[in-house]
Amino acid sequence: MRPCKTEESAIATAERLGPIRAGVVAFSREVDIETDAYDTPIVLLEIGRLPPGLFE
């Protein structure tokens, strides 16, 4: 996992890693730092083969 600060950076990283990995996903999610609660991830880009139910 490579954390990125922006959606654009996450997509660019996934595009760069896509050709050398079996599967890559770029996603975004909101975090409430006061409660440490994470929202459901929003998929920005999928490349290659990914495990079924990855975000379930």
ABEGO torsion letter per residue (X at the ends): XBBBABAAAAAAAAAAAAAABABBBBBBBBBBAAAGBBBBBBBABBBEBBBBGAAX
